[in-house]
Each structure stands twice: as structure tokens, then as C-alpha cells.
């Protein structure tokens, strides 16, 4: 008989707690939600940084091919033009001054 009572207690302990959450639980849930938002922002920022790095890498490769004449000289609409990076003109001026 005692073995049955032990299993009954174990089954009852698995029951769902239907009591209202305490203020500590409410605060911890609010903190957890706030931290989830912060983590989402960090993931988004990291994704944006990776996209910027990837775009800069592709742009540098295209510029390299264009400088060495390895791009097709003429496209369907005429000569291809590869625009420099926004800071490229400044870098070239500094190199000339040195």
C-alpha cells in the first residue's frame, strides 16, 4: 500500500500550478522579455554588420577586376563604369600628397 501512496504523490506533484504568478515571477518574466528584445537587437545589428562587410568585399573585388581590365569593357548599354567607394577619392588624394 505504501508504494501506491508514493506514486500517487509523485503523480500529483506533476500537476500544473494554477495559482496566480507571484510578483517575483512577473518581474522575472518582464526581465526575460526585455532581455529577449536586447538579444534580437544584437542579432539584427550583427547581421547588418555582416551585410556591410560582404558588400564592401564584393565592391573591392569588382574594383580590382575593373582596374586590371578583367571586366568586359562594354555592356549592352555601353561601357561599364564601376563607381569608387565613397572614401576612395580621399584615399587617393592622401597617397598623392605623400
Secondary structure, DSSP 8 states (H G I E B T S, - for coil): -HHHHHHHHHHHHTS---S---HHHHHHHHHHHHHHHHHHHHHHHHHHHHHHHHHHHHHHHHHHHHHTT-S-SEETTEE------TTHHHHHHHHHH-
